[in-house]
Amino acid sequence: MADASLDPLDRLTAERACERLIVEFVHELDLGEPGRVAALFTADGVWEWAEGDRRIEGRDGLRAYFGARPADRLSRRICTNILVTLTSGSTATATTYFTTYRVDGHSGGMLPPRPPTQVGHYEDTFRKVDGRWLLSRRALFLAFGGPTENVGGAGGNL
């Protein structure tokens, strides 16, 4: 439930800070250093999949989990329909739809288009800590998913 008592400018600033975290998360995974996503979480932050037993807790665990991403993985995530709801002056939730395009074994170059590997949504909880908005929990829900294709070092010629 949204907190209606917040000043409109404070609400807008907080919503934008949370939206930026969502975008920074996928940017680090796709174009940055995956292990750095841990810094976007609270010290006791949690990443989990709604189905299965994948639950990672704490910054050290998150850094190790995301940092273990294969070096030859090429991915791009498209995030849309980001809906942030402030629940207080220091807490918020969000739902974000995403589509993931991903292959392993990439050695460079452009590849021919492929269907998405995953389509789903994230459900996030945010907490403001020492004046900074951070993810405290991110849960991933898949509507569609499949295995990550291994292109075996095939580069593109396009």
N, C-alpha and C positions, 0 to 999 in steps of 0.2 A: 504494500500500500504506500502510495506516494505521501511525502510529508509536505503539506500545503503551507506550513508556517515559514518556510524558507524564503528569503529575499530572492526575487527573480534573477538578479545578476549572480548571486551566490549559487543558485540552482543551475544556471547556464554554465558557469565556470566549472562546477563539480561534474556535470554531465559530460562536458567536453574533456575533462581530465580522464574520466573513465573510458570514453570513446578512444582517446589517444592510447591508453593502455592496451585496448583490444587490438588496435592497429600495430602498435609496437611489438606485441607478442608475435603476430604472424610475420612481421618484417624481420625480426631476429631469426625466426625459424627458416625463412626462405632466403634471405639475403645477408643476414648478419652472422652472429655467433650463437647457435642454438642454446648453449649453456647459460647465456646471459639472460634468458627469460626468467630465470630464478630471481633476479633482482626486481622483477615486476610484481612479485608476490610478497605478502607479509612474511615475517620470520616463521610463522606456523602455517603458511599457505598450503593448500591442497589442490592437486590435479587428479581428476578421476574420470573414468569411463563409466557410464551408467550401466553398461552390461559388461560382465567379466570381473576380474579381480585386479584391475589396474588402478591402483591408488598410490599416489606418491605424496609424501608429506614433508614439509620443511624445506628451506632453501638449499641445504646440502643435497638432499635427496632429489630435488628438482633439477639442480645443476648437473648432477651425475646422470639423471635420466635423459634430459634433453641434450646434454653434451655427448651422449653415446650415439647420437644420430650418425648413420653411415656418411663418411666423407664424400662418397660418390652419389649421394642422393640429390636429385634435382626436384624441387617442389615449388609450387605457387598456390597460395590460398587466396580465395576471393571471399571477402566478408561483406555482407549486406544486411539490411534490415536491422541495424543496431538500435535497440530500444533500451535506454538507460532509465531506471526509475530510482530517484533518491528516496530512501526510506527514513533518513534523518540527516542531520548536518554532517555526519561522519560515516554513514553507511549507504550503500546503494546496491542495486541488482541490475543485471542486463541479460538480454537474450540477443544472440547474434547468429544469423544464418551463415553457413560457410560451405564452400566447395573446394576440394583439394585435388590438384593435379600433381602426380608424383611418380617418379621412376627412380630406380637404383641402377648402379652400373654406369652412370653418365660420366663421360670423359671430356665433354665440351661440345660446343656447337648447338645449333637449333635442331630439335627433333620434330618429326611429323606430329600433328595433333593426336591426342589420345582422349578417350573418355575420362571423366573424373574418377579418381580412386575412392573418394568419399564425398558424401553430401549429408549435411546434418546441421546441428545447431549447438552453440555453447550456451550454458547457463552460468553466469558469473555472479559472484558476490564480492563487493569492494569494501574496503575499510580505509579511512583516512588516519594515517599514522604520522605523527610529528609534522603535520601540515602537508603531507603527500598522500595522494590516493594510490592504493595498491590493490592487487587482486588478493582476496583471502581464500577464494575457492573458485575453481573452474571445473565444470563438469561437461563432458562431451557426449552428445547423443547423436547416433547415426541413423538416418533414414535409409541410406544406401551406402554400401561399402564393398570393397573387393580387395584382392591382394595387390601389393605394389609390384608392378612389372619390373623385371631386371632386363635392361637393354644391353647388358654385356659389353659396355665400352663403345657402343655405337654412337658416333657423333652425327650431326646432321649435315646435309649438303644443300640446304635451302637458302 
